[in-house]
Amino acid sequence: MLRKAGLTASFISHVFQILGELACDSIENIYRQIQSVSQPPLTNHDDIRNIVIIGASYAGYHAAQVIASNLPPKSPYRVVIIEPHSHFHFTWVLPRFCVVEHQEHKAFIPYGPYLKGSPEARVRWVHERVAQVGRNSVRLAESQEQIPYAFLVVATGSGAADGLPSRVAADTKADGMALLQDMQRNIKQAQHLVVVGGGAAGVELAADAKQRYPEKHVTLVHSRKVVMHRFGPELQAAALQGLEDLGVEVILQERTTSSSIVEGQVTLQSGRRIECDFLVNCTGQKPSSSILAGLAPGAISPTGTVRVKPTLQIQDEKLPNVYVCGDVAEVGIDNPNARSAMRQGMVVGLNIVRAATGGSPTKTYKPFWGEGVIKLTLGLDKSISHVSDGKTELCWHSKERNLALMSAGAWKRLGAKPFEDHDGSEKQVV
Ligand SMILES: Cc1cc2nc3c(=O)[nH]c(=O)nc-3n(C[C@H](O)[C@H](O)[C@H](O)COP(=O)(O)OP(=O)(O)OC[C@H]3O[C@@H](n4cnc5c(N)ncnc54)[C@H](O)[C@@H]3O)c2cc1C
C-alpha cells in the first residue's frame, strides 16, 4: 500500500517536473523570437536549408510541430516532412476497429491542423517513402528525388509484417479503411478464430471478437507462460481472467508452426491441431531502421533499433546532425509507447532549434516509467489501466462506454475536429 502511494507521488512529481521544463522551453523560445527581430531578412532563396523529418507519427509529427513553431521568423531553415501515409494512423484503436464495424474512419486523423500557426512556407510535405539515407541527402523510393538536409530526424517507428492489427499496410485512408473492413468481414464470417500473440493487440482483439460474437470459438495462442509478458504480474493475471471470463480459450507456451490453415486446422509446435477458419497474427513488430543501414551500420543494434546518445543524436560521432526518436530509437524502454515517442520528438525538436540558432543541442531524454501507462481493453465495455516502475504496479479497472475509445481525444490533440475530414475523397462526420 505504502509502495503504491510512493509510486503515485513519484508520478505526480514527474508531471510537475515536465510542466516546469515546458515553461523553461517556452521562455527560451520567446527570447529566441525577440532576438530574431534584429536579424536581416533572407534575400537569397538558395540560403534555405532543410530539416528533413522521416516519418510523421507520434515522434516525427511532434518533432515537426516543435521545430516549426519554435524556429525564429527569419530562420533560413524549413521543415520537410516525408511520410507516405495521407493521414496520421491512430494505432491504439486498431485492434478494436478490426472487430467493430462502422468506426474505422476514426483511426485516420487528417494531417495538417497540428502544424496550424506555423508559417506556411516553413513546412513542405512529401507523401513518399525514403529508400535510403546518405550523408547529406535522402533518396525517395518512387520519384528517386534526392532531398538535401542540414538536419535529419529519423522517426520511422516500427512495422508489423502482417500489418493489422498493429499497423495499417496502406498509404491512403480509403485503402486503410478497406483493410479494416476486410478484417471485420473475415472475423464476422469465421466460426473458429485463432489469434496468435498475447501482447496488448492480441488480447484486445481476442476479447473484443468473443464479446461481439459469443457464438464463435476464439482461441488465443501465446508462446510465453503468461499473456502480457512484458508487463507486471497483476496486469497479466487480470488480462487472463478477463479473457477467460469472456470465454476465450487461452493456450500458453505454444506457437503455431505456420499461419496457413490446412483442412480447417492450424498446427501448434507440440503437434496439437486446433480448428481454425481465420487466423490473425498479432506478433512480429520490428523497428524500421533499414534506411540507415548504408550510412550508419554500426549504430543499428541486433534487434534493429538505432543506438542514440542521451541528446537523441545517432550514436556515431561523424553524424552530429542526425537524430533518431520514437520506437526505432534504442532508449532502454521495454515497452515502446506513444508518450515516450512524443517526448523524444520534443527533445529532438528543441535540440535542432537550438543547433539551428547557434546554440548547442544539450537537451537530453531520460526514460520515465510513467510514460508506459497503458489502458488495456478486455472486451467492449471493460478496461484495465496499468502503470509500473518495474517493482510496484498500479492497476485500475474502468467501464468503457465508447466503442471508439479515445479516438475523439486523439483527433482534438492533433488539432482536428472529430470526425471531420475534408480531404476531398471522404467527408464523414459520425
Ligand atoms: C495496437 C497498438 C496499441 C497501442 N496502444 C498504445 C497505447 O495505448 N498507449 C501508448 O502510449 N502507446 C500505444 N501503442 C504504441 C504506439 O503506437 C507506438 O509506440 C507509436 O506508434 C510509436 O510512434 P513512432 O512515431 O515512433 O512510430 P510509428 O507510429 O511506428 O510510425 C512511424 C512512421 O514512419 C513512417 N515511415 C516508416 N518508414 C518510412 C520511410 N522509409 N519513409 C518515410 N516514412 C516512413 C510510417 O509510415 C509511420 O507513419 C500501441 C501500439 C499498437 C500497435
PDBQT file of the ligand as one rigid body, heavy atoms in Angstrom, charges set to zero:
ROOT
HETATM    1  C1  LIG A 501      -2.380  -1.944 -31.275  1.00  0.00    +0.000 C 
HETATM    2  C2  LIG A 501      -1.498  -0.944 -30.578  1.00  0.00    +0.000 A 
HETATM    3  C3  LIG A 501      -1.956  -0.260 -29.468  1.00  0.00    +0.000 A 
HETATM    4  C4  LIG A 501      -1.136   0.672 -28.835  1.00  0.00    +0.000 A 
HETATM    5  N1  LIG A 501      -1.621   1.337 -27.735  1.00  0.00    +0.000 NA
HETATM    6  C5  LIG A 501      -0.839   2.255 -27.129  1.00  0.00    +0.000 A 
HETATM    7  C6  LIG A 501      -1.334   2.960 -26.007  1.00  0.00    +0.000 A 
HETATM    8  O1  LIG A 501      -2.454   2.720 -25.536  1.00  0.00    +0.000 OA
HETATM    9  N2  LIG A 501      -0.515   3.888 -25.423  1.00  0.00    +0.000 N 
HETATM   10  C7  LIG A 501       0.727   4.165 -25.917  1.00  0.00    +0.000 A 
HETATM   11  O2  LIG A 501       1.406   5.050 -25.378  1.00  0.00    +0.000 OA
HETATM   12  N3  LIG A 501       1.232   3.506 -26.987  1.00  0.00    +0.000 NA
HETATM   13  C8  LIG A 501       0.473   2.551 -27.600  1.00  0.00    +0.000 A 
HETATM   14  N4  LIG A 501       0.969   1.858 -28.667  1.00  0.00    +0.000 N 
HETATM   15  C9  LIG A 501       2.369   2.081 -29.115  1.00  0.00    +0.000 C 
HETATM   16  C10 LIG A 501       2.462   3.271 -30.064  1.00  0.00    +0.000 C 
HETATM   17  O3  LIG A 501       1.541   3.118 -31.137  1.00  0.00    +0.000 OA
HETATM   18  C11 LIG A 501       3.871   3.363 -30.619  1.00  0.00    +0.000 C 
HETATM   19  O4  LIG A 501       4.786   3.448 -29.556  1.00  0.00    +0.000 OA
HETATM   20  C12 LIG A 501       3.978   4.599 -31.501  1.00  0.00    +0.000 C 
HETATM   21  O5  LIG A 501       3.171   4.428 -32.659  1.00  0.00    +0.000 OA
HETATM   22  C13 LIG A 501       5.414   4.876 -31.926  1.00  0.00    +0.000 C 
HETATM   23  O6  LIG A 501       5.414   6.054 -32.660  1.00  0.00    +0.000 OA
HETATM   24  P1  LIG A 501       6.578   6.380 -33.682  1.00  0.00    +0.000 P 
HETATM   25  O7  LIG A 501       6.346   7.788 -34.134  1.00  0.00    +0.000 OA
HETATM   26  O8  LIG A 501       7.894   6.058 -33.090  1.00  0.00    +0.000 OA
HETATM   27  O9  LIG A 501       6.430   5.371 -34.909  1.00  0.00    +0.000 OA
HETATM   28  P2  LIG A 501       5.227   4.718 -35.712  1.00  0.00    +0.000 P 
HETATM   29  O10 LIG A 501       3.914   5.014 -35.082  1.00  0.00    +0.000 OA
HETATM   30  O11 LIG A 501       5.598   3.296 -35.937  1.00  0.00    +0.000 OA
HETATM   31  O12 LIG A 501       5.251   5.500 -37.093  1.00  0.00    +0.000 OA
HETATM   32  C14 LIG A 501       6.353   5.524 -37.948  1.00  0.00    +0.000 C 
HETATM   33  C15 LIG A 501       6.010   6.410 -39.141  1.00  0.00    +0.000 C 
HETATM   34  O13 LIG A 501       7.131   6.435 -40.019  1.00  0.00    +0.000 OA
HETATM   35  C16 LIG A 501       6.707   6.251 -41.341  1.00  0.00    +0.000 C 
HETATM   36  N5  LIG A 501       7.803   5.607 -42.084  1.00  0.00    +0.000 N 
HETATM   37  C17 LIG A 501       8.349   4.391 -41.844  1.00  0.00    +0.000 A 
HETATM   38  N6  LIG A 501       9.327   4.139 -42.738  1.00  0.00    +0.000 NA
HETATM   39  C18 LIG A 501       9.397   5.218 -43.545  1.00  0.00    +0.000 A 
HETATM   40  C19 LIG A 501      10.197   5.550 -44.671  1.00  0.00    +0.000 A 
HETATM   41  N7  LIG A 501      11.132   4.730 -45.142  1.00  0.00    +0.000 N 
HETATM   42  N8  LIG A 501       9.991   6.754 -45.279  1.00  0.00    +0.000 NA
HETATM   43  C20 LIG A 501       9.051   7.624 -44.817  1.00  0.00    +0.000 A 
HETATM   44  N9  LIG A 501       8.264   7.343 -43.742  1.00  0.00    +0.000 NA
HETATM   45  C21 LIG A 501       8.434   6.161 -43.134  1.00  0.00    +0.000 A 
HETATM   46  C22 LIG A 501       5.469   5.356 -41.238  1.00  0.00    +0.000 C 
HETATM   47  O14 LIG A 501       4.631   5.499 -42.371  1.00  0.00    +0.000 OA
HETATM   48  C23 LIG A 501       4.819   5.860 -39.951  1.00  0.00    +0.000 C 
HETATM   49  O15 LIG A 501       3.892   6.876 -40.161  1.00  0.00    +0.000 OA
HETATM   50  C24 LIG A 501       0.170   0.916 -29.328  1.00  0.00    +0.000 A 
HETATM   51  C25 LIG A 501       0.639   0.232 -30.443  1.00  0.00    +0.000 A 
HETATM   52  C26 LIG A 501      -0.179  -0.694 -31.068  1.00  0.00    +0.000 A 
HETATM   53  C27 LIG A 501       0.336  -1.436 -32.267  1.00  0.00    +0.000 C 
ENDROOT
TORSDOF 0
